[in-house]
Amino acid sequence: MHDEVIPEKVEDISSVRWVLISLSLSILLSSLSTSIANVALPTLVLEFNASFQEVQWVVLAYLLAITTMIVSVGKLGDTIGRKRLLLFGLFLFTLASVLCGVVSSLSLLIVFRTAQGLGAAIMMALSLAFVSEMVPKEKFGQTMGLLGTMSAIGTALGPSLAGFLIAGMSWRLIFLINLPIGMLAFFLVSRYLPADRQRMKIGGLGFDYMGTLLLALTLAAYALAMTTGHGHYGLFNVVLLSIAIFGAILFVWTQRKVARPLIQLSVFQSPVWNAALIMNILVSTVMMATLVIGPFYLSSALGLSQASVGMVMSVGPVVSILSGVPAGRIVDHWGAGLSVIIGLILMAAGSFMLSAFSGVFGIAGYIAAIAILTPGYQLFQAANSTSVMTDVLPGQQGVMSGLLNLSRNLGLITGASVMGAVFFLASGANEMKSASADAILTGMQITFAVAGTLVVFALAIAIYRSKLFNAVIQEL
């Protein structure tokens, strides 16, 4: 049996601080690149004389690469060493960013965005794994809050920074700006992260290549089934979803047969772990609905200008930035289980407020609801990640981190497609651009009533999980 690669402990407090800074930069880069390209899509249509459906792959390729590979790279980091793989991920991400900024064709831009997404998957999975390995349990919630804040900063900064760079200079700078930040993160990781104790070669590890390929194809099929058609589902979507289901069954079968599986299926025998993944999917689905549906409501139902829509939409990310670290401290003080429940209660209240108050209080009602929903999300994320990662066995941090990030990405993809479809059907309009203000308002109310119901379902899971956990503790 092969020994796992375990990083050396960091004893110096100042070094720990620099470690957290380097990991925070990795999270910032990956989240910034998720949101920064969206604003450039109209410009890319003109630049490459392409359709909107074609340039949308600039965004989709990045998300697909992260979604399909995040579990596999987490497992690979557990196997060959997290520091060297994280350095490779930063190098790949930074190089791909530069290549994205100098390409002359749309097809090459999509190829390099895929490579950038692979680098981002490594950065996201291993950053969380390093925290699990190195941060004391009593500080874990606070650290999760810090990483959540950095993710929110990247998401919030992306659209505004992209607008400034494109208007003032060139769309290419939205990718080239990653070069100095990536170089700084690479230096800090190289300098301050502890070295992997054991150097191993990939060839002798029995790495599960078949499982990796099957999981990637299955997740890609699911992601395409959810995103292709933009809410109008047809035979092609059904075929892709069928492929994803068949791939999932085949993946589970292969994992039972191989000596060193990509994912130890025994982890799914834990109802506590399963509950964390399911809640993460549900909550991410709801949060994505606010990003997809909010602009339509603000512009079409309330008649706001694009500049005003941008300002109102920035409330959520700003609240996330302000509430991230305090949420982590609450988790450390009150415990992960109780914090998850409180976070979900706030999210349910915010979702139902968006449904009930959107037709009564207008902008004020929207902002008030978002100001309740968003801190609830931050508290849930910090607590849920803490509850999962604090008890992970040594050598499993990477794959568990990957699964946690994967569940979040699946929720985001599902939210963008399914909740978008719910909104489209609830509005009763053939084309959103021609829908009346009343139709948009009705769609908003019904969609967030559904969203609130999903959060209540997640809350029921959290309460049940808490009872299970307490029962196990009493038996011990």
C-alpha positions, 0 to 999 in steps of 0.5 A: 500500500502506498504512503500518502503525500503529506505536507510538512507542518508550518510552525511560524505564525507569520508563515501561516499568515503568508500561506493564507494570503497565497491561498486567498490569491488563488481563490481570488484569481479563480473566482475573478476569471469566472465573472470577468469574461461575461461582460466581454461577450458582446465585445467578442461578438464584434471582435470575432464576427461570431454569434452570441451562442459561439462566444458564450463558449468562452464562459462555458468552457471555463466552467466545464473544465472546472466542473469536470476536473475538480474532483480528479485534481483533488485526488491527484494532489492527495497522491503526488503532493499538493504543493507541486500540483498547486504550483503547476495549476498556478503556472497553467492558469497564468500561462493560459491567461496570457495566451487568452489575451494574445489570441487572434481566433475565437477557437483558440480563445476557447481552447485556452479558456479550457486550460485556464479552467483546468488550472482554476480547478487545481487552485480551488480544490487544493486551496481548501485542502491545504486549509484543512491540513494546516489550520487548527480546528478552532480557527477553521470557520474563520478561515473558511469565511476569509476564503469565502470573502476572497471568492466574493471579492473576485465575483464582485470585482469581475464585472466592474473591472471588465467594464473599465478595462474594455471601455478604457483599453482592450478586452485582452486586458481582462485576461492579461491582468491575471499575469502579475497576480498569478506570478505573485501567487506562484511566488508566495506558494513556492516560498511559504507553503510547506514542502511535500514530504514525499516525492512520488511518480505518477506512473507507479501510483495506480491512479484511476485514469478510467474513473477520471475519464468517466467522471469527466465525461459524465459531468460534461454531459450533465453540464451540457444538458443543463446549459444547451438550449438556454431554458428550451429543452429538447431531444438533445438535452434528453440524450445528454442527460441520459448519457450523464445518468448512464455514465454515473452508473458506469462510474460507480460500477468501476469504482467498486472494481479498481484497487485505488478508486478515484473516490472511495464510495464508502464516504457516501455511506455517511449520512452527514457527508451526503447531507452536506453535498445535497444542501450545497447543491440546493443552496448554490442553485438558489444563489445562482437564481438571484444572479440570473433572474435579478437583472431581468426583474430590475431592468424589465419590471422596475425599468432601471437603466443598465448602470442602475441594475449594475449598482443594485446587483452589486449589493449582494457581492458587497454584503458577501465581502462584509459578512464573510469573515464575521460568518466564519467567527460565528461558526467557530463560536457557535459550532458548524451544525447550529450555524448551518441551520441559522444560515438556511433560515436566513436564506429561506427568509430572504428568498420568500421576501424576494417573492412576496415583496418584489411587487410591493416595495420595489428596489427597497424590497429587493435590496432588503431581501438580498441583505438577508439572503446573502449573509445567510449564504455566507454563514451556510458556506463557512459552516458547511465547509467546516463541518465537512473538512474538519474531520476528513482523514489524512490523505483525503483532503484533496478529493473531499475538497473537490467533491465539495466544490463539485457540488457547488458547481453542479448547483450553479449550473442547475440554478442557471438552467432549471431556475431560469426555465422556471422563471421563463415558464412562470412569466408566460412569455414567448420571448423575455425581451418582449415580456411585460413588466407584470409577466416578469414580476409574476415570474420573479414571485413564482421562481423565488417561492420555488427557491424558498421551498428548496431552502426549506428542504435543505433546512429540513436536511440540516435539522435531520443531520443534526439529530443524526450527529447528536445520536452518534455522539450519545452512542460514543 
